[in-house]
Amino acid sequence: MVYSYQVVKFQTISFVQGIHWSQSVGDKGILYKSIKDPYSKLIVQSPNGSKKLYHVPKDRTVVVTSDIVHFLGESA
């Protein structure tokens, strides 16, 4: 499976299977880490209103800064 680095501008962000994410605050923004194997899911709603589902592998960190999400993952 190939994972690529994604940078997504968003209005709302939803973490599917919410109990499978850990959250912390770092100097780069809010950090979320997927703790479920093999992956957890992330829904990002873009400024144009479209929603997209992504798979984020276990132990990958999602960084949320203002209205941009940075993460390693793939479009579902």
N, C-alpha and C positions, 0 to 999 in steps of 0.2 A: 504494500500500500504506500502511496506517495503522499506526503503531507507538504503543503506549501505555506509560506508565511502570508497571512492575510492582514490587511489594514482596512478597516471598514468604518465609514462614517455612519452614525446611527441617530435615531431619535429615541427609540426604546430598545432595551435588550432584555431578553428573558432566558433564564437558565432552566432548561428542561431537566427534570429529575433533580430538583433543587437540593435534596439532601446529599447529593454526590459532588458538591462543590465546597471547597473551603475558601474563606474570604479573609483578606488582610489588607492593610493600607501600607503602601511603600512610598518611597520618594518619587516614584514615577507615576503614581496614581493608585487606583484600587486594583488589587491583584486577586484573581480568582484562580483556583487550581482544581483541575478535574481529578477526582480521587476514585472514580469508578472505572473498572476494567471491563471491556476494552476501550470504551470512550464515553464521554458524556456529550450532550447535545446543547447547542446554543442557537437561539433564534434572534436575529438582528433585524430590526425594522429600519430601513434607510429613510433619509429625508423625503424621498419621493413616494413613500408609503408602502413600498414593496417589502415583503418579509422573506428572509432566506434562512434556511436551516443549515447548520454546520455541525460536523462531528469534530470533537476535540479529543485527542488521545489522552490516556491516563498520564498524570504527572506533568502535563503541560500547563503553563501559566497563561492566563488571559489578562492582559493589562488594559484597563479602561481609563483613558485620560480625556477629560471634558467630553467631547462627542465622538471620540475615535476609539475603536477597539483594535488592539493588536494581539494576534494569536497565531499559533501553529495549528493547523487543522485543514479540513477539506470540506467543500460544499457537499451537502447530502443530496 
